[in-house]
Amino acid sequence: MSALIVTSLSVRYGTHHVLRDVDLDVRQNERVVLFGPSGVGKTVMLRAIAGLEPGAVGQVVLAGRDVSRDPPEARHLGMAFQNFALYPHMPARENIASPLRARKLDTAPIAAKVKSVAELLRIDHVLDHFPRQLSNGQKQRTALARALVGEPKLILFDDPLRNVDAKLRYEMRIELPRLLAKRETAAIYVTQDFREAMAIGDRVAVLIDGEIAQFALADEVYDRPATIAIARLFGDPPMNLIAAHGQARGSGTLVRAAGLVFGFDAAPPREPVFGIRPEAVMLFSEPETGRVAAQIVAVTPMNERYLVLLRTEDGTELVASHDTPPPHGSHIWIGAEPGLGALFDAATGLCVAAAPSSEEIAA
Amino acid sequence: MILKSLRGVALLLVVLFFMFPIFWIVVMSLQTNAEILSLPPKLIFPPTLMNYTALITGHLKTSVGTLNIAFMHNLWNSFLLSALSVIVALVLGVPAAYAFARYKFRLGEDMAFTLLSLKFAPPLLVLLPLSLEFQRVGLDNTYIGLIWIYQLITLPLILWIVRGYFEDASPDIEYAYRVDGHSWLKGFLKIAIPLARPGIAAAVVLSIIPTLAIALYAQRWLVEGLSLGAVKG
């Protein structure tokens, strides 16, 4: 049984369609990331699932129960908000206990459950503090504890790490999947940070202009973005997109981009664009067959990696990203990691094929 | 150093100047009629509580005879009227303020503004037609009639001040409470109202002040509320 099945969910504000016939399913204990640029309807989608969008049309089935007509209080979800949304006039303990109070549990079990979840999140020493006395990290954990305490089958996270500092974000990125696995809870996690999406999501749903543009395993979205738009959004630095020449060869296509040649198992697209991740751009200090001469334009260290901006002889600019510094000298040779890269059609914006075979450069 | 003490002296003079009328009223309240009217005014006199006794008992004994004054009755009337009209305004105004803050509906802004505009209207403008009309329907000289009229003053005040407080509180806090499993009404009573409480207190005090100065009672909220209320208008 799925934790959540959403069928043709639509939300309209006046004449503006925020969501258009969106389908989504979340399996038990699965973490699905809802990824997309800001203002694309990610939050609206979460709110619609939680029952907070009165105008939402479509079906929402939670753990086999159709809740499409149910108010939020009858859906038994957990939710963590971007701004924490703690109750300022209640101490952390009461904030966390709120879902249990709603179920009219007795004092003793409430105290026990609050204590156990607070220990899990390491905030048991600040339970008597009011939200204004908590640090941002503690606020974050209190909000998380409140979402977890009722042991919901599904928790909705609305970009909960957006407003916290980098260190905390890094910690939570590692801790959250562990927590969710421990509590056996499925989750939908909204973010516009692809690193977070990769770290947290089993599957990633990319939402663009109110529609799900791709819903696949995180690695697949990374290696084979379904559209050029996704390739531009998902990744930092994003995938290199190079205008290419395609030429039919048997049932496949021989693609030439930036002087490199690849074979793809698909008919040649109308306007071929070759996409390659910066990590898949290999740098060499020596020429060899299959390598192309390039010039280093700039080197930028970023997150213990080196971003290298390159220009090939035909004027194509592309970015390489590696954890070692590039070879010395401004003139180097580049190649592509075998099997990585994707072929798009700029006319339709769609991905045509991925995982190319390496080809010898035809003279 | 000298400058500092000069500044102190100057401040003291200013305070004395502005406090003098109040001081003089206090002094007069402890004098008899004759002493009050004597020229030059006396600063040394045998103090009397006669005036206070007269106010409380309702009989002022003078050399000419006894004068009946209905001060306590009027005070009680004022208190009752302002209390009742504020309660009515709260019951009507707070939910309305919430609705104006949280929901967009047709003519919503127009309604809110119309209510506010009642505060701009000079009271004299409505005095004559209203009293004539009230006489016709038998509402003149009744508490209900007055409480009704007081809504023209208190309702817009409460509506507009409290609305600002509801708008300042993030709706996510109420959403979170509902997702926790609480009904809308419970969220309104346990989250929205407590968060708007300083605003509600300020609005209550501001609507009562015109008739009563019981403000000291709520001093903590008053100071906070007044300063915030002043900013929000």
Boltz contact constraints between the chains, C-beta under 6 A:
constraints:
  - contact:
      token1: [A, 50]
      token2: [B, 179]
      max_distance: 6.0
  - contact:
      token1: [A, 52]
      token2: [B, 175]
      max_distance: 6.0
  - contact:
      token1: [A, 72]
      token2: [B, 178]
      max_distance: 6.0
  - contact:
      token1: [A, 72]
      token2: [B, 179]
      max_distance: 6.0
  - contact:
      token1: [A, 73]
      token2: [B, 178]
      max_distance: 6.0
  - contact:
      token1: [A, 73]
      token2: [B, 181]
      max_distance: 6.0
  - contact:
      token1: [A, 73]
      token2: [B, 182]
      max_distance: 6.0
  - contact:
      token1: [A, 73]
      token2: [B, 183]
      max_distance: 6.0
  - contact:
      token1: [A, 77]
      token2: [B, 179]
      max_distance: 6.0
  - contact:
      token1: [A, 79]
      token2: [B, 179]
      max_distance: 6.0
  - contact:
      token1: [A, 81]
      token2: [B, 172]
      max_distance: 6.0
  - contact:
      token1: [A, 83]
      token2: [B, 172]
      max_distance: 6.0
  - contact:
      token1: [A, 85]
      token2: [B, 172]
      max_distance: 6.0
  - contact:
      token1: [A, 85]
      token2: [B, 173]
      max_distance: 6.0
  - contact:
      token1: [A, 85]
      token2: [B, 176]
      max_distance: 6.0
  - contact:
      token1: [A, 89]
      token2: [B, 194]
      max_distance: 6.0
  - contact:
      token1: [A, 98]
      token2: [B, 180]
      max_distance: 6.0
  - contact:
      token1: [A, 99]
      token2: [B, 180]
      max_distance: 6.0
  - contact:
      token1: [A, 99]
      token2: [B, 181]
      max_distance: 6.0
  - contact:
      token1: [A, 102]
      token2: [B, 180]
      max_distance: 6.0
  - contact:
      token1: [A, 102]
      token2: [B, 181]
      max_distance: 6.0
  - contact:
      token1: [A, 102]
      token2: [B, 182]
      max_distance: 6.0
